[in-house]
């Protein structure tokens, strides 16, 4: 029987060693396999299937929520009083993005144009596109400031033209007109006498050139040769830097196009991207660890210095002329129109902006932007990018329509572009890049644990007592009762009075 025990020990020992070896090998192989799987799925490669389709068509739901500030006391503002604002909305639009004219270049880059279309979503909106609101008339207030340095006679002519076309400092139009544009005879007149001087042509609207449009030709790295450079911008509209600003640093086109980033992110690495709408590169910084529907993420937010002026943050000096921190002048890339960007409700801005108007209530929860990224792949899981559009309003001598308006940077509207991974894309992504690596991670330790258990059993097994080893003998003598007890005697019937004794050891 000892031979059987030894055989079992050998078999268990061999199995244990095999399991431990396989598990140990997986400890080293799983990270390599995971990295290879990640690289395969984040390269811009038409043969990668799922990842390429996701990059090309962005099938995840995107929404643009727009909030319009109505000037409640616009008549009083013309007399010099502080503007009182009332937020209307949100007016929510389903946003679709698709890359076209995709061209792979010999230097490991790919060029494309991304088209975007927006469709009103009444169920998610708090209001209708037909709602009427009173907002600043940028054709009057904006062009007045743009023409402020002209002689008084010319400004009188402009003011007379305003009157002839019934243009006033504030307009009462539908949300649809204000956002997406409406035919304006006065705009045609201005473009005739001031060709190339105004940022609007055809229809006049704050987002008239946004819907059914594209943001220019991006050329980015495919990551086929160097995965650390995937998604990084090589050029935009053929440019490696813009010329809107006053320093090389502020004119640089840095980071990605803002949809994905290189994989294997570390908290110390900021997220940089170029925004054609803001005419500049921007940077988000790590804040904390988060999770999105079971997927571990890093949360990134905007640093306090993003819209700081050159005094508070010297690297931003190139964006000047500046106002107080928290609001950036973007007139240089908007035909010198007095346009400024900030966070909604002047969140994180100098208190003077908030004090110049009534009706704003900035909070971190509602008005700060964030982006939750899966650090292993560099793909955003959930984001909400928020921005406010403001314009400078003031009285301009010689143009009677501007009345006695006090100089103020007046919020016009703010918007949030939000998107998150959902539906079949989420489940495919979760299974390939989250669930499978986790299962492999657990498998390696399960195999090592089982293997060690088998080895221990194999080492201990030979020392266990064998419970069923029997000795038989015969005797014609009387058996002492104490011997009978010790031997666990059992008398059995046998011929010729022979007594058989069984001793269980």
C-alpha positions in Angstrom: 0.0 0.0 0.0 2.9 2.3 0.5 3.6 2.2 -3.2 0.1 3.6 -3.9 0.6 6.4 -1.5 3.9 7.3 -3.1 2.3 7.3 -6.6 -0.4 9.7 -5.4 2.3 12.0 -3.9 4.3 12.0 -7.1 1.2 12.8 -9.2 0.1 15.6 -6.9 3.6 17.0 -6.7 4.1 17.1 -10.4 0.6 18.8 -10.9 1.5 21.3 -8.2 4.8 22.2 -9.8 3.1 22.5 -13.2 0.4 24.8 -11.8 2.9 27.0 -9.9 5.1 27.3 -13.0 2.2 28.2 -15.3 0.9 30.7 -12.7 4.3 32.3 -12.2 4.8 32.6 -16.0 1.4 34.3 -16.2 2.5 36.8 -13.5 5.1 38.0 -16.0 3.1 37.4 -19.2 -0.2 39.0 -18.2 1.1 42.6 -18.0 2.8 42.1 -21.3 -0.4 40.6 -22.8 -2.4 43.5 -21.4 -0.1 46.1 -22.8 -0.1 44.4 -26.2 -3.9 44.3 -26.1 -4.1 48.0 -25.2 -1.6 49.0 -27.9 -3.6 47.0 -30.5 -6.8 48.7 -29.6 -5.6 52.3 -29.3 -3.5 52.5 -32.5 -5.2 54.2 -35.4 -5.2 51.1 -37.6 -8.0 50.2 -40.1 -7.3 46.5 -39.4 -7.9 46.9 -35.6 -11.7 46.7 -36.2 -13.5 47.9 -33.1 -11.0 50.5 -32.0 -10.7 52.0 -35.5 -14.5 52.2 -35.9 -14.9 53.9 -32.6 -12.2 56.5 -33.5 -13.7 57.1 -36.9 -17.4 57.5 -36.0 -17.4 58.1 -32.2 -20.7 56.1 -31.7 -21.0 57.2 -28.0 -23.8 59.7 -27.2 -22.7 63.3 -27.1 -24.9 66.2 -26.1 -24.5 69.9 -26.2 -26.5 71.7 -23.5 -26.8 75.4 -24.1 -27.9 77.9 -21.4 -28.8 81.5 -22.6 -28.6 84.5 -20.3 -31.6 86.8 -20.8 -31.1 90.5 -19.9 -34.1 91.1 -17.8 -33.6 94.8 -17.3 -32.2 95.7 -20.8 -33.9 99.1 -20.8 -32.4 100.1 -17.5 -29.0 98.8 -18.7 -29.1 101.4 -21.5 -29.5 104.1 -18.7 -26.4 102.9 -16.9 -27.7 100.3 -14.5 -26.2 96.9 -13.6 -27.4 94.1 -15.9 -29.8 91.6 -14.3 -29.5 88.2 -15.9 -31.8 85.2 -15.9 -30.5 81.8 -17.1 -32.8 80.1 -19.6 -32.5 76.4 -20.6 -30.8 74.1 -21.1 -31.6 73.7 -24.7 -30.1 70.3 -25.5 -28.8 69.0 -28.8 -27.7 65.5 -29.7 -24.3 65.9 -31.3 -23.0 63.5 -34.0 -19.3 63.5 -35.0 -17.8 61.6 -38.0 -14.4 61.8 -39.5 -14.2 62.0 -43.3 -11.5 62.5 -45.9 -9.3 60.1 -43.9 -5.8 59.9 -45.4 -2.9 57.8 -44.1 0.4 59.5 -44.7 3.9 57.9 -45.2 5.3 59.5 -42.0 3.0 57.5 -39.7 0.3 60.2 -39.5 -3.3 60.3 -40.6 -5.2 63.4 -41.8 -9.0 63.9 -41.4 -11.8 66.4 -41.2 -14.4 65.8 -38.5 -17.9 66.9 -39.3 -20.4 67.6 -36.6 -24.2 67.9 -36.7 -26.6 68.8 -33.9 -30.3 67.9 -33.6 -32.6 69.5 -31.0 -33.6 67.1 -28.3 -36.9 68.4 -26.8 -37.2 65.6 -24.1 -33.9 66.6 -22.5 -34.4 70.3 -22.9 -36.0 72.8 -20.5 -37.7 75.0 -23.1 -38.3 75.2 -26.8 -36.3 76.6 -29.6 -39.2 79.0 -30.3 -38.7 80.6 -26.8 -38.1 84.4 -27.1 -35.2 85.8 -25.1 -33.6 89.3 -24.9 -29.9 89.2 -25.4 -27.2 91.7 -26.5 -27.2 92.6 -30.2 -23.6 91.8 -31.1 -24.0 93.5 -34.5 -24.7 96.8 -32.7 -22.7 96.5 -29.4 -19.8 94.5 -31.0 -19.4 96.5 -34.1 -19.6 99.8 -32.2 -16.6 98.8 -30.1 -14.8 97.5 -33.2 -15.4 100.9 -34.9 -14.7 103.0 -31.8 -11.5 104.5 -33.1 -13.1 105.8 -36.3 -14.0 109.5 -36.5 -17.2 110.8 -35.2 -18.7 111.5 -38.7 -18.3 107.9 -39.7 -19.8 106.7 -36.4 -22.8 109.0 -37.0 -23.3 107.3 -40.3 -23.1 103.9 -38.7 -25.5 105.0 -36.0 -27.9 106.3 -38.7 -27.6 102.9 -40.5 -28.6 101.2 -37.2 -31.6 103.3 -37.0 -32.5 102.7 -40.7 -32.4 99.0 -40.2 -34.2 99.1 -36.8 -31.1 97.7 -35.0 -31.0 98.3 -31.3 -28.5 97.4 -28.5 -30.7 94.4 -27.4 -32.7 92.1 -29.5 -35.7 89.9 -28.7 -35.4 86.8 -30.9 -36.1 83.1 -30.6 -33.5 80.8 -29.2 -33.2 79.1 -32.6 -32.5 82.5 -34.3 -29.9 83.5 -31.7 -28.0 80.2 -31.8 -28.1 79.1 -35.4 -28.7 82.4 -37.2 -31.2 84.4 -39.1 -31.2 86.5 -42.2 -30.2 90.1 -41.4 -30.2 92.8 -44.0 -28.0 95.1 -41.9 -25.3 92.4 -41.8 -25.3 92.3 -45.6 -25.0 96.1 -45.5 -22.0 96.1 -43.1 -20.2 93.4 -45.1 -20.7 95.6 -48.2 -19.1 98.7 -46.7 -16.6 96.9 -44.5 -15.6 93.8 -46.4 -13.7 91.3 -44.3 -14.1 93.3 -41.1 -16.8 91.4 -39.4 -16.9 87.7 -38.1 -20.3 87.1 -39.6 -21.4 86.4 -43.2 -24.8 85.3 -44.4 -26.8 84.4 -41.3 -26.1 86.0 -38.0 -26.1 83.7 -35.0 -23.7 82.8 -32.2 -23.3 79.2 -33.5 -24.2 79.9 -37.1 -20.9 78.4 -38.3 -20.9 75.5 -35.8 -23.7 73.1 -37.0 -23.0 71.0 -40.1 -19.4 72.2 -40.1 -16.0 70.9 -39.3 -13.1 72.2 -37.1 -10.4 72.1 -39.7 -7.9 69.5 -41.0 -6.2 67.6 -38.2 -3.1 65.5 -38.9 -2.3 63.2 -35.9 0.1 60.4 -35.1 -1.3 56.9 -35.7 0.9 55.3 -33.0 2.0 52.5 -35.4 5.7 53.2 -34.8 5.6 54.8 -31.3 2.5 54.1 -29.2 3.5 57.0 -26.8 2.7 59.4 -29.7 -0.7 58.1 -30.8 -3.3 60.8 -31.2 -0.7 63.6 -30.8 -1.2 66.4 -33.3 1.3 66.8 -36.1 -0.4 69.8 -37.6 -3.8 71.6 -37.8 -4.8 73.1 -41.2 -1.2 72.5 -42.2 0.1 74.6 -39.3 2.4 73.5 -36.4 1.5 76.7 -34.6 -1.0 79.5 -34.9 -0.4 83.3 -35.1 -3.3 84.6 -33.0 -1.2 85.3 -29.9 1.9 87.2 -28.8 4.4 84.4 -27.9 5.7 81.1 -29.3 4.5 79.3 -26.3 0.9 80.5 -26.5 0.8 79.9 -30.3 1.9 76.3 -30.0 -0.5 73.5 -31.1 0.0 70.9 -28.3 -1.5 67.6 -27.3 -4.3 65.8 -29.1 -7.5 66.8 -30.9 -9.3 66.3 -27.5 -10.9 62.9 -28.0 -8.3 60.4 -27.0 -4.8 60.4 -25.5 -1.8 58.1 -25.5 -2.2 55.1 -23.2 -0.5 54.2 -19.9 -1.2 57.6 -18.3 0.4 58.7 -15.0 -1.1 61.2 -12.6 1.8 63.5 -13.1 1.1 63.8 -16.8 -1.5 66.5 -17.8 -3.9 66.2 -20.7 -3.2 68.7 -23.4 -5.4 69.3 -26.4 -5.9 72.0 -29.1 -9.3 73.6 -29.3 -10.0 75.4 -32.7 -13.1 77.0 -31.0 -10.9 78.6 -28.3 -8.1 79.2 -30.8 -5.5 77.8 -28.4 -4.1 74.7 -26.7 -5.5 73.9 -23.3 -4.4 71.7 -20.4 -6.2 69.6 -17.8 -4.6 68.3 -14.7 -5.1 65.2 -12.6 -7.4 65.6 -9.6 -8.2 62.2 -8.1 -9.1 58.5 -8.8 -12.6 57.8 -9.9 -14.6 54.9 -11.3 -17.1 54.9 -14.2 -19.5 51.9 -14.2 -16.8 49.6 -12.8 -14.0 51.0 -14.9 -11.1 52.7 -13.0 -10.5 56.2 -14.1 -8.4 59.3 -13.4 -10.4 62.5 -13.1 -8.9 65.6 -14.8 -10.1 69.2 -14.3 -9.0 72.6 -15.5 -6.2 74.2 -13.4 -6.9 77.6 -11.8 -4.4 79.2 -14.1 -6.0 78.2 -17.4 -7.6 81.6 -17.9 -5.3 83.5 -15.6 -3.8 86.8 -16.8 -0.1 87.3 -17.4 0.4 88.9 -14.0 -1.0 86.0 -12.0 0.5 83.4 -14.3 3.4 84.7 -16.5 3.2 81.9 -19.2 -0.2 83.4 -20.1 1.3 86.8 -20.9 1.2 85.8 -24.6 -2.6 85.8 -24.5 -2.8 89.5 -23.5 -4.0 92.2 -23.7 -5.7 90.7 -20.6 -8.4 91.6 -18.1 -8.5 90.2 -14.6 -7.9 86.5 -14.2 -10.6 84.0 -15.0 -11.7 85.6 -18.4 -9.7 85.3 -21.6 -9.8 87.8 -24.5 -10.2 85.8 -27.8 -10.9 88.9 -30.0 -7.6 88.3 -31.9 -9.1 85.1 -33.4 -12.6 86.5 -33.8 -12.0 89.4 -36.2 -11.3 91.6 -33.2 -14.9 91.3 -32.0 -14.9 92.0 -28.2 -15.5 88.4 -27.3 -14.2 86.7 -24.1 -14.4 83.1 -22.8 -14.6 81.9 -19.2 -16.1 79.1 -17.2 -19.8 79.3 -16.6 -21.1 81.9 -14.2 -17.5 83.2 -13.9 -16.6 80.2 -11.9 -13.0 80.5 -10.6 -12.8 84.1 -12.0 -11.9 87.3 -10.3 -14.8 88.4 -8.1 -15.0 91.7 -10.0 -16.7 90.0 -12.9 -19.4 88.5 -10.7 -20.0 91.8 -9.0 -20.5 93.6 -12.3 -23.8 91.7 -13.0 -26.7 90.3 -11.0 -28.1 86.8 -11.4 -25.0 84.6 -11.5 -24.4 81.8 -8.9 -21.2 79.9 -9.7 -20.8 76.4 -8.1 -18.1 73.8 -8.6 -20.7 71.0 -9.1 -22.6 72.8 -11.9 -19.9 74.9 -13.6 -16.6 73.2 -13.4 -15.5 70.9 -16.2 -14.1 67.4 -15.8 -12.9 64.5 -17.8 -12.7 60.9 -16.5 -10.2 58.8 -18.4 -9.2 55.2 -18.3 -5.5 55.6 -17.6 -4.4 52.3 -19.1 -5.9 53.1 -22.6 -6.1 56.9 -22.6 -9.7 56.8 -23.7 -12.2 59.1 -21.9 -15.1 57.3 -20.2 -17.1 60.3 -19.2 -16.7 64.1 -19.7 -18.4 67.4 -19.5 -16.5 70.3 -21.0 -18.0 73.7 -20.2 -17.4 77.2 -21.5 -19.1 80.5 -21.3 -19.2 83.1 -24.1 -19.1 86.7 -23.0 -18.9 90.1 -24.8 -17.7 93.5 -23.8 -20.6 96.0 -23.8 -20.2 99.8 -23.2 -21.3 103.2 -24.4 -19.5 104.4 -27.6 -19.6 108.1 -28.3 -21.3 108.9 -31.6 -23.4 105.8 -31.7 -26.7 106.6 -29.9 -27.9 103.0 -29.7 -25.3 102.3 -27.0 -26.9 104.8 -24.7 -25.2 105.0 -21.3 -24.2 101.4 -21.0 -21.4 101.0 -18.4 -18.4 99.0 -19.4 -19.0 95.4 -18.4 -18.1 91.9 -19.7 -21.6 90.5 -20.1 -22.3 86.8 -20.2 -24.3 85.8 -23.3 -24.5 82.0 -23.0 -22.7 79.0 -21.7 -22.6 75.4 -23.0 -21.6 72.0 -21.9 -20.4 69.3 -24.3 -21.0 66.0 -22.5 -20.4 62.4 -23.5 -20.0 59.0 -21.9 -19.3 55.4 -23.0 -22.5 53.5 -23.3 -24.4 50.7 -25.0 -22.6 48.0 -27.1 -19.4 50.1 -27.3 -19.2 50.1 -23.5 -19.7 46.4 -23.2 -17.2 45.5 -25.9 -14.7 47.9 -24.4 -15.4 46.5 -20.9 -15.0 42.9 -22.0 -11.8 43.4 -24.1 -9.9 45.9 -22.0 -11.3 45.5 -18.5 -12.9 42.1 -17.8 -10.4 39.9 -19.7 -7.3 41.4 -18.0 -8.9 41.0 -14.6 -9.8 37.4 -15.3 -6.2 36.7 -16.4 -4.9 38.5 -13.3 -7.0 36.3 -11.0 -6.2 33.2 -13.0 -2.5 33.5 -12.3 -2.9 33.6 -8.6 -5.5 30.9 -8.5 -3.1 28.6 -10.4 -0.3 29.4 -8.0 -2.6 28.7 -5.0 -3.8 25.4 -6.3 -0.3 24.3 -7.2 1.1 25.1 -3.8 -1.8 23.2 -2.2 -1.1 20.1 -4.3 2.6 20.3 -3.4 1.8 20.5 0.3 -0.6 17.6 0.1 2.0 15.6 -1.8 4.6 16.2 0.9 2.3 15.3 3.8 0.5 12.3 2.2 3.2 9.6 3.0 3.0 10.4 6.7 -0.8 9.7 7.1 -1.7 6.4 8.9 -3.2 3.8 6.6 -6.5 3.0 8.3 -7.3 -0.3 6.6 -4.3 -2.6 7.0 -5.3 -6.0 8.4 -3.4 -8.9 10.0 -4.9 -12.3 10.5 -3.7 -15.3 12.5 -5.2 -18.4 14.1 -5.0 -19.7 17.7 -6.4 -22.6 19.8 -5.5 -20.8 23.0 -7.8 -18.7 25.1 -7.3 -15.0 24.5 -6.7 -12.7 27.4 -9.4 -10.1 27.6 -7.0 -7.2 27.7 -5.3 -8.5 24.6 -8.7 -8.8 23.0 -9.4 -5.2 23.7 -6.1 -3.9 22.5 -6.3 -5.9 19.3 -9.9 -5.0 18.7 -10.6 -8.8 18.6 -13.4 -10.1 16.5 -14.3 -13.8 16.8 -15.4 -15.4 13.6 -16.9 -18.9 13.1 -14.3 -21.3 11.8 -14.0 -25.1 11.6 -12.4 -27.3 14.3 -12.8 -24.5 16.9 -10.1 -22.3 15.4 -10.4 -18.7 16.4 -9.6 -16.0 13.9 -8.4 -12.7 15.2 -8.4 -9.4 13.2 -6.2 -6.7 14.4 -6.8 -3.2 12.9 -3.6 -1.2 13.1 
